[in-house]
């Protein structure tokens, strides 16, 4: 039976390449972070510097993961992984397909918090149905807003996946960037 690639997403709208998905039913992976974030911390996601730059520039409006992110604010961290290593060839080839930035841009440093970004929701991409060079899934987390830090903050350690910024001074700096209560 041929697969109908037009699926209903949350809210009933028809969207190309999307499978029905809702935060209220069982996901293939649990939503992260859990419903409660450790007190005095902010959830963070680490990505390659070119990915962070594309998010900050507004070219990349989604974050693809194998799990859905809960709606809310996250710190954007640039990892220090050597992207030129042979095992990352596929990532480099994928990045090469991205459209170039429009206008002037700066390069973000590796190993730093560089922005805050807000996830508005997520959906599961139908298997084998990438929508464009940005939307590859399997779970597509939609970025609603990005706030670049005036000065990148060096972080001693990041993590591949979700982790928490716990340093009091860093958390205080990040909390000043979004409306009161939005990071709680």
N, C-alpha and C positions, 0 to 999 in steps of 0.2 A: 504494500500500500504506500503510495507516494506521501511524503511528509509535507504537510502544509506549513510553510515557513512563517506565515503570518499568525502570530499567537496573541492571546490576550495577556496584557500585563496587569499589574496592580491598578485598580481603578477602572478596569474594563476597556481601556483604549486599545485599539489594535496597533501593534508596533512590530515592525519587521524583525524577524529573527529572535524574538523574545518568547520564552516559555512562561506560563502562568507562575507567579511567585508572590508570596506575601510573607511579611515578617511574622504573621500570626500562625502559619502552619509549619510543619517540619521542613527545615532546610536540609540540603544534603550535608551541609557543614553548619555548626552552630554560629550564630551571630557573634561578632566580637566588636568592641569589648563586651564582657558580660554586663548585665544591666547596671552594675555598680562599679565605678572606677575607684581604685584605691585613693583614699582621702589625701588631698594635697598633691595630686599628680595629674598629668594630662596624657591621654593616649597619643602615641606617635607611630608613624609608619616610615620605614626606611625604603628609599628607592635609589636607583642609579642617578648621578648628577644630571645627565641629559634628560631623564624622565622628570626630575624635579623642575628643571628649567622649562620644559614644555608645559607643565602644570602652571607654573608662575606666569608664563607668557600668555596663558589662556588657550593655547593650541590643544592641549589634552584636557578634556572635561570629564574624564572617567578614570577610575583606578581599577584595574583588573586584578582579581585575586581568586583564590579557590574558595573563599568564604565571604559572606556579606558583612559589611561594616554597619554598625548601628548609626542612624542619623545623628549628626553632631559634629563638633570641631575636633580636629586632629592636628598635631604638630607634624610638619613635613621635614624629614631628615634625609640627608644625602649620605649614602653608605660609602665606605672606602674600598669596596671590592674592586679589584683590578679588572675592569670591563674588557681589557684587551687579552685576557687569558683565553686559551682555546675553548674552554667549556662555555663561554659566553658568546660564541660566534653567532648563534641564532638571535640573541638579543641585539647584537650590533647590526645584523642584517635587517632586523625589524626596525630599529631606530633609523637606519639609512632610508627607509621608505617614508618617513614622516615629512610633512611639508616644512620648509624652513620658517623661522620666526619672521614676523613682519615688523619692520622698524628696528630700532636699536635694542640690543639685548646684552646682558652681562652673563658671564659664566658663574654658576654657583659653586662654592667650594665643597669638596668632599669632607665627610665627617662633621657636618654642621646641621643645626636646625636652621632652615631657611625661610619657612613660611608656616602659616596656619591655613588649613583648608577645611571646608564644611561639606560633609556628605549629606545629601538630601534623601537618599534612598538607594536601593539596588535592585537588580533583576538578574535572573539566570538566563544566559544566552543559550539559544537552542544549539545543540551539539553540531559542530561543523559549520556554524553560520556567523563568522565574523562580519560585522556590519561595515567597518572601515579600518584604517590602519591603527586607530586608537582603541577600538572596541573589539577585544578579542576574547574576553571571558576567561574562565567559565562563568564567574560571577562579576557583573559590571556594577561598580559602585559609582554613583553619579555625584560629581563635584559641583556644588552650587555656588561656592564663593571661595576666593583665595586672597589672603592678606600676607604679602611679602614682608619679612622682617627688614627693618632699615639696616640692621647689622646682623649678619649671620652669627649664630652662637655655637662655638665649638663644644662638642659633646664628647666626653671620654669614651663612651660606648653607645652604640646603637644595637639594633637587632634585626635579623631578617624576619619580617612579619610585624605583628603588633607588639609594642613595648610601651613602657610608661616613663615620661619625664618626671623625675622625683625631686630634683635639686630645687630647693626653695626659692632661690634668687631667679633661676630660669623660669620656673612656674609663674612667679610674680610678674616677670617681664611679659610672658605670653598672655597672662590674664588681662593685662592692660590693653591688649589689642582687640578684644571682642567685648560685646555688651555684658554687663554684670550678670552672672548666672548662666550664660550660654555654655560655659566650659564645665559646669557642674553636672 
